[in-house]
Amino acid sequence: MLRRVAEFQAFLIIAAGLVAILGAFVLLARRVRRTGVGGGIMGPIDEIYRPAAHYVRQQTQAHGERTVPRSATGDRSGDTSAESVDRT
């Protein structure tokens, strides 16, 4: 009887360890997707085997570089609207 209990406990410990490792992988995958880490490593592989994913990554990166953050303080020194442009 004690042997069966010990075997069951060993099974539970192994199963809990497997669940913990898989859960850590899920959290790591979410973080990598959110932060974009790994694009440099997977870039050549995506370019060869998944050209559409490579193209989307390039377009997303280009859009991020094009976007100019707006000032939250109301500073208009970088504003190029019609009122602030001197056309003399």
N, C-alpha and C positions, 0 to 999 in steps of 0.2 A: 504493500500500500504506500509506504513512504517513497519507494522508487518511482511510482507513477506521479506522485506529487512533485518530486524533484525534477522529473522529466518535463512536467507541465510548466514548472517555474522556469526552467531553462528555455523552453519554447517561448514563453511570454517575454523573457528578457531579450531573446534574439529578435522577436517580432517588434518589440518596442524600439530596439536599436535600429532596425530597418526602417521603421516609420519615422524615427528622428532624422536619419540620414536623408530619406526621400523628402521630408519636410524642409530640411536645410537646402536641398537642391532647388525646390520650388521657390523658396525665398531668394536664393541667389539668382535664379532665372528672372524673377520679377525685378530685382535690383539692376541686373544687367540690361534688361529691356528699357527700364525707366531712365537710366543714366547714359545708355548708349555705349557702355564699355564693351570692348570686344569687336568693334567695327573694324579696327585696324588689323586684327588677327584674321577675321573672317572675310575681309574685303576681297582678296584675290580668289578665295574659294567661291564666294558669291558671284564674282565677275565671270568665273568659268562655268559654274554649274547652275546658277540662278541669276541670269542677267537682269530680270525684272526687279529683283530685290536690290541688286547693286545700283540700278538706275534710280530707284526710289530713294535709296540712302544718299546718293549723290545730290538729288534734287532737294532733299530735306536739309542736307548740309549747306547747300548753296542758299537756300531760303533763310536759314539761320544766320548766315553771314551777311545777307542783304538787309535784313531787318535792323533798323536803327531804333534803339530803345528811347522812349520819350522820357523827358525829364518830369519827375513828379512834383518839382518845386515851382513849376510855372516859368522857368527860365526860357526865354525865347531867343537866346543867342544863336541857336542852331536852326531856328525856324526859317523856312524859305517860302512862307505863304505870301500872297500878293501884297499884304500890308507892310511886311517887313523887308521886302526886296527893294533896293534902291535902283531905279532904272534910268539913271542920268547918262 
